[in-house]
Amino acid sequence: MDLNSNLAWWLTVVGRLKPEVTREQASAEVSVLFARSIGATDADANDPTVPRLQLEDAAKGLNHLRERFSKSLWLLMAMVGVVLLIASANVAALLLARASARQREVATRMSLGARRGRVVRQLLTESLVLSAIGGATGLVLSQWITQFLVALLNRRGAVGPSVHIDSRVLMFAFGVSIVCGLAFGLAPALSATREGFLPMLKQGGATSSLSGRRFRFGKLLVTSQVALCVLLLVTSGLLIQTLQRLQSVDLGFNKDRIATFMVRPGMNGYKTPVLISYYEELQRRIEGIPGVHSVTYSQYGPIGQGMSSSETYVPGYNTPEKKTQYFRHIVGDDYFSSLQIPVLLGRAIGAQDTSTAKHVVVINEKAVKEIFHGDNPIGRQMVMGSKENPNPCEVVGVVRDVRYAHIRDDAPTTVYFPIEQMRFTPSQVSYLVRSAGDPKTVFRDISATALALDPNVPVVDMVTEETIVDQNLYMEKTFAALSGAFAAVGLLLACVGLYGTIAYTVVQRTNEIGVRLALGAARERIVMMVLREALIVVVCGLAIGVPAAWAATGVLKAQLYGLSPHDAATIALAMISILLVTLAAGFMPARRASKIDPMVALRYE
């Protein structure tokens, strides 16, 4: 890059504040100095490419993990919260069933003089003990889960965050446990002590009417579980589909059977033109390795290894004052043939493009549209460099668009330069070796060949191109897997809740079912009667959950790729999945109800 270019903004400054200077004061003073430095150049302060100065604490550093993962981690936090709500509602339903079963015990206590508040405190204490046990278990499991999550987020070798359980985490876990214990234990406690104890004692064991009214709240809890489960399944489905779409994106080159690695001879004293000689000799030697089909090298690898921007003046299409920005890519011989990038017009960069030959470039399809407005660019001039030291280059070829920085990003406007014609030869390059078979089989031979050429220039970051593409999608894979796991847990909990609720209502309606069977009702009608009750609960949950998911998934727009957050197919699939799985859970108590012996049921209390 031309260091005098308006795009050359790359300096990082570290400083220590004086004890009496605040961060705000330092930021204001440095911003003034920075504005003056911009004014001293020909850069336009309103140009979006001109950076804005920002002071960061050294303790946090300039690590991009926070910027890159913060939104996704908030999404995971929200999903964890939804799972917690489903689990808490499930426990509340179970506590409600238990409280209903203990109505006679509660009535006896109150008839002997126990106050309602005392009984409520006892039931709340039991709920808090359960939540405390769950919170403690979660803290123990979090030791391994957090390390696993950090390892997933840090697979690419960057400096990862230090995550450990401290006093803030302990207080948060304690607070969540207490709130959940109180919030979801209060309703069962109040329900168990709401009715007068005299009617309960008079009814003896026949408490179905009272408990049936009370357990309507249990059905409401299951309805809310189904609604929350819809939200989880829709979110998970969108993230999984996004991953699938990204995995099927056409990158513009063939990534199969390619081994890639980097060498950095510039760090060992190599200078131009010795650098060029080293690169060419290493290419020639690797081509002689058995099983190697072709070899090339470039300043950056095809995916995830960075980009370098510059500007160009094209006579007839723009002016020296309003140059066009492009992605500059420096490549060696056989680059396009090795990566199997089709040449659409003209020719590729080859061995004839030496330092003494006429300077040439190859551009991609997007450059034809953006720079030449769709005209045939072959033979036209592109003027690189500064006004004082221009470097005119002739366009000799057009190739297919290739994605470079990230798979999500569209192919940039790209201009390819022969490495031998560059004024500044890159001090490091990435080699791309296409093998006849599995590229891992040539790893050892490549390393040995490079060390034989110069033992002081080691081979680094040797992987397959498929691995690089896979690593580029590691965040999408991680969050798709985690969201899928949360959705599965939520669905399982919803099924357990529905099963428990329907099973309890079947127990409460044992006498009624016995009467129906004694009067000649078919067992299939009993099954349908119970399933209809389960279906009403599920449909009510879907009626609440689908609009909620439609509204909530709008925040996923930035996480998705080629997919609407309101994708109808994903929502429909989530609805069908919940309907089938939950009805399967409701079928078991329905089938058991149909097998009740009428004589036993009539005597049941």
N, C-alpha and C positions, 0 to 999 in steps of 0.2 A: 504494500500500500504506500502511496505517496504520502510522506509525513506532513507535507504542506496541504494536503487535502482537507476539506471541511469534514470528512468522515473519520479522520484520524483522532479519535477520542478513546484513549485506552489507559490513561495514567491513573494509578491508585496511590493516594497519599495517606500516610499514617502520621498522626501527631498526638501529643499529650497536652491536655489542657492545664493551664495554671490553676492552682488551688482556688483562686478568687474568681475565676472565669466560669460562667455557666455554659451549658451546651447551647442554649438559645443565643447567647451573646456571640459565641464562637461561630455559630451557623450564620448569623446575620453579617458578621465581618467578612467571613470567607466568601459568602455569596456575592458581596460587593466586589471583592478582588476577582472572583471568577467572572463576573459580568464585564469587568474591565479587560480581562484577558481575552474574552470573546470579541469585545469591541476593537481590540488591537489587531484582529485578523479580518479576513474578508467574509467570515461566516455570518450568516443571518441568524440573529438571536431567536427569531420566530420559527426557524427551520426545525421540523420535528426530529431531524437527525442529530441536532445539537443537544447534548445531554443536559440534565438539570443536576445541580450539585445537591448532595444529600449526605449528612453526617450520620454515621452509624457507630454504636458502641463497639469497641474492640472486643468486648466479651462475646458479642453476638457474631462479629465478623461479617464478611461479605458472602457467607455461605448461602447458596440459592435454594437450599432444601426448604427453608421456611416459605419462600415465595412459591415454590413449585408444589409443595404438598399441603399447604395450609387449608385450601378449599376442600381438597379431597379428605383431609383428616377431619375437618368439621362435618363433612358428609358422613364419614364413618361414625363420628360421635353421635350424630343424629340417629343413625341406624341402631347404634348400641342403645340409645335412649328408647327407641321404639321397641326393641327386644325386651328391655327392662320393663316397659309398661305392659307388654304382653305377659311376661312372666309374673309380674306383680298382680295383674288381673286374674291370672290363673290361680295364684295362691289365694287371692281374695275369694274366688269362687269356692275353692276347697275349704277355706275357713268358714265361709257362709254355710256350706253343707255340714261341716262339723258343728257349727253353732246351732244349726237347725236340729241336728241329732241330739244336742245337749239341752234342748228346751226344758225337758222335765227336770234335769239337774239344776238348771238356772232357776226354774220356778220353785223348786224345793228350797234353794238357798234364800231366795227372796221371801218365801213364806216364813222362813225362820228368822227373818229380820235383817238380812243383808240388804244394804242400799244398792240402788241401781248403779250409782257411780263406782262403788267398790267392785261390783261384778264386771263393769265395763273395764276398769283398770286391770283386773285379772286377765280378761281376754286380750286386752291390748298388750299386756306384758308377754303373753304367749306369742303374740304376733311379732313383737319386737325381738324376742329371743330367736325366732325363726329368721328374721331379717338380719340380725347380727351374725348368726351362723353363716348365712349366705354371703354376707359382706366379707367375713373373715376368710371363707373359702375362696372368694373371688380375689382377695389380696394375695393369697398364696399362689393361685394359678396365674395371676398377673405377672409374677416374677418371670415365668417362662414365656408367656404370651407376648409381653412387651419386647423382650429380647428377640423373639422370632419376628415380630413386626418391624423392628429396627433393622434387622438383617435383610428383610425383604425390601425395605425402602433404601437400603444402602448397598445394593448388589453391585453397583458399578464402581465401587472402590473410593468414593468421595469420603471426606471426613464426616462421619455420621454424628448425630446428636447423642449426648449422654443422657440416657433415660434411666431413672431409678426411683424407687419409692421413698419419698421424703414426707415431712410433716404435712405439706399441703395435700399430697395424695391421700394420706391417712385421714385427714380431716374431711376431705371430699367424700371418701368412701364411707366414713362414719356418718356424715350428714345424709348421704343418699340412703343408707340403710335405715336411719331413724325416720326419714321422711316417708320412705316406702312402707315401713312397718306401721307407722301411724295412719298414713293415708288409706292403705288398703286393709288395715285391720280394724279401722273405726266402724265401717259400715256393718261388717258381721257382728261386731260387739254390740252396736246399737240395735241391730235387728234381733239379736238373741234376747234382749231385755225389753223390747218395745211392748209386747202384749202383756196383759195382766196375768199374774201367775195362777189365780184361782181357776179361770177357764182351762188352763193347761193341766192343772192337777185333776180337774173333773174329767177331762177327756182321757186321762191316762196315757196309754201309748198311742192312741189314735190322734195323731197330730198332723195328719196329711193336709187338712184344710189350711191350718195356720202356716205350716212350713211351705206349702205350695205357694201361698201369697208372698211369703218372704223370699222364696227362691226365684221370683221373677227378676230380682236384681242380679241373680247369678246368670240368667239368660242375657241380661243387658251387658254384663261383663264379657260373655262369650261373643256377643255381637261386636263389641269394641275390639276384641282380639282379632276377629275376622277382618274388620276394617283396617286395623294397623297392619295385618298380614298382607293385605292387598298393596299397601304402600311399599312394604319391603319387597314383595315379589316384582312389582312393576319397576322399582329402582334397580333391583338386581338384573332383571331381564334387559333393561336398557343398557346397563354397563357391560353385560355379557355380549349383547349384540354389537356394541361399539368395538369391543375387542375383536370379535369375529370379522367385522368390516375392516379394521385396521390390518389384521393379518392377511386379508385378501387384497389389499391395495397393490396396484401395479406400480412398482418402484421405478420402472424404466430400464432396469438392467436385470440380468440373470444372476441371482445370488447363490445358486446351487454350485457345490463343489469348489468354492473359493476359500482359500486360506489367506488371511491378511495379518500383517505385522508392521511394526515401525522400526526404523533405524534413525539414529540421531548423530551422524558423524560431525555435524557442526559443533557439538559439545566437546569433541575430541580434537579440535584444531583444524578441521578440514575447511578450506576456503575455495571459492570459485577460482579456476576451473577444475580443481582437484575434486570438488564435490560431484560434479557431473561425471567425471571419470569413475568415481567410486560407485555411483548409482548405476551407471551403464555396465560396469564390470560385474556387480552383484546380480543384475538382471541376467546377464549372459550366463553366469555360473549356475543360477537357479534353473534356468531353462534346460540345463544339461542333467538335472536330477531325474531319474526314472520315475514315471508316473505324472510328471508335470506337463500339462498341455500348453500353457502360455503364461507369460509373466508381464506385469506392467507396474508402474508406480505413479503416485500423484501426491500433491501437497496434503490433501485431505482424502479420507476414505469416503465411500458413497453415502453412508448413513451414520449420523451422530458424532462425527469427528470434527465438526466446526465448519465455518464459512469465512470467507474473506471478501469484503465489499470494496468496490472502487467505482470510478465514474468514467464515462467516455463521451467524446464529442464526435458525432457522425455528420459530416457535411450533407446538407440537404434535408436533414431530419431533426436536428436541434442546433443549438448555438453553444459556443464556448462558455457563455455565462449560465446556461441552463443545460448542464450535462445530464445524461441518463445514468442512473445507478444500476450496477449489475454485480453478480456473484462471480468473482475471479477464481478460476480453477486452473492450476498448473499441473500438467500431465506429461508423462513420458511416452515412449513409443508403445504401440499396440494397446493403448488404453481402451479404445472403443471396441476393438475386436476381442480383447480379453474379457471385458464385462458384457460382451454381446449387446452393445448399444447400437442400434441401427443408424447408419449414415443415410440421411434422406436426400441430401443434395451435395454435390461436390465430392470432396475427399476428406479422409481423416488426417490427423496429425501423424507424421511418419518420420523415418530416419533422415529424410531429405531436409527437414526443418532444423538446420543447424544454426549456430550463432552467426555465421557469415551469410546465410541465406536471407532472402526477403522475409520480413516479419509477417507472420500469418496468424490467424485465429480461426477457431471453429465455434459456432454458436448453436444454441438449442432452439427449439420451436418457439418457445415463449419469447426469446430475444427477437426472433423474426417479427412477432406480433407487436411487442412492446417498443422495439427500437426502429424497425424498418416498416412498421404498419402493414405487414403482410407482403411487401414487395420481395422480389428475388434478391437476396443479399450477396450472392456469389460475385466476387470481384470488387465489391465496394470497400471503402476505407473506413476504419474506425480509429480515431485518434485518441491514444491513451496518454497518460502522463500529465504534466503540468504545461502551462502556457510557455514557460521558459525552456522546458525540455520535453517537447512532444515526442510521441512514439507512434507513428502511423502503422497500422496493421491491416492487411488485406483479409477479408473473409473468404475462406476457401472451402468451407463445408458447413452443413446444417445437420445436427443429430437430434435424436429423440429426447424429449424432456426426461430428466432424472431427478429424483428427490434426494436431497443431501442432508440437511441439518436434522430434521425430524420427519417421521412418517406422516404425522398429521399435517405438516406444512406442504403446500403446493410446490411444484418444481419452481425454483427461482429463475429469473432471467440470468442465464449462464453464458459466460465467454471462456473458452478453453484456450490456454496458451501453451506452446511447446516449452519445456523446461530449459532447453538450451538457449532460447532467445530472451530469457528474463534477465533484467539488469541485476537483480538480487536473487541468487539461487537459494531455494529453501534449505535451511540447515537440517531439516528432518523431513522424511517422506513416509508414506504408507505404501507398502508393496501389496499387490493383489495377485495371488498365484492360483490359477485354475488348474485343477488336477483331473486326471482321468477317472479317479474313483473317490473314495473318502478322503477329504483334504487333511484329516488328522494324521493320515499315514505318512505324510511328507513333512510333518512338523520337525521331527528330529533331523532329517537331512537338511532342511532349510537352515536350522540353527547352526549345524556343523559347517555348512557352506559359508555362512556369514562370518562365523568366528575364524574360519580358515583364511578369509580375505583380510580381516583385521580383527584380532582378538580384543582390541580396545573398544570396538563398536558392537555392543550386544544387541541381540534381537529382543524387542519388548512388545508386550500386548499381542502375542500370537494367538489368534482365535479364528474360527470360521466366520464367514460373512453371515451365515444363518444365525450364529450366536449373537452377533452384533445387532442384527435386526430384532432378535428375540429380546435382548437387553434393552433396546430402545422402547419396547412395549412392556417393560417390567412393571411400571406403575399401573398401567391398565390391567395387566394380569393380576397383580396383587389385589387391587380394589374389586375387580370382578370376582375373584375367588372369595374375598372376605364378605362382599355383599351377598354372594350366593350362599355362603355359610350362615350369615345372619338370617337370610330369608328362609333357609331350611329349618333353622332353629325356631324362628317365629311360626312357621307353618306347623311344625311338630307340637309346639306349645298350644297353638290354636286347636289342633286336633285333640290333644289331651284335655283341654278345657271343654270342648264340645262333648267329648266322650263322657267326662265326669258329670257334666250337667244333664245330659240325656239319660245316663245311667241312674242318676239320682231321681230324676222325674219318674223314671220307670218304677223305681222302688216305691216312691210316694203314691203311684197310681196302681199298685199291685192289686188292691181290692177291685178297683174299677175294671182292670184288665180281666180279673177272674170272673167278674159278673158278665162281661161281654163274651168271654169264652163259654161260660155256662149257658148263656142264651143262644149259643150257636154261631157266634162270629168266627169267620175263617181266620186261621193264623196269618195268612197273607195280608188280611185287612189290618191286623194288629201291627204287623211290620210297617205297613204303609202309614198307619196312624202315627207311629213313633217317628218314622222318617220324615213325615210331613212337618212335625214339630221341629225337627232338626233343620229341615230345609228353610223354614220360616226364619230361624235364627241366622242361618248362613246368608240368605237373600237380604235380610236387613243389614247385615254386616257389609255385603257387597254394595248395597245402595248407598251406604255412608262412605265406604272406602274408595270407591271408584272416583267420585267427585273430589275427594280429599287428595287422592293420588294425582289426579289431573291438575289440581292447583299446586301441589307441592313439587312435582317433578320439573316444574319450570326452572328451578334453581340448578338443574342438572345440565342445562344447555351447554355450558362451557366444557363439561366433561364428555359430552357425546361427540360422535363423528358420523356424519352422513345419516343422521337419525333425528327425528323430531322427539322432544320430550313427551309429546302426546301421541306417540305411536299407537295406533288403534290395535294392531296385531299383538303387540306386547301386552296391552291392557286386557285384551280378550283372552290371551293365553293365561295370564295371571288369574283371571276370573274362573276360567274352566278348571285350572289346576286346583284352586281352592275349593271349588264346588265338588270336584270328584274326590279329593282327599278327605275333606271334612265329612262328606256324606258316607264315605267308607268308614270313617271313625264312628259316625252315628248308626251305621248298620249293625254293629256288634251288639249294642244294648237293645236295639229293635228286634234283632233275631232272638236274643235271650228272652225278651218279653213275650215273644210268640210261643215259647216253649214252657211257659209257666203252667203248672198243674192247676186247673180251676178250683179243685177242692182245697188245695193248699192256699191258694190266693184268697179264697173266701174267708178262711180262718186267720189270714195275715193281719197283724196290727203293727 
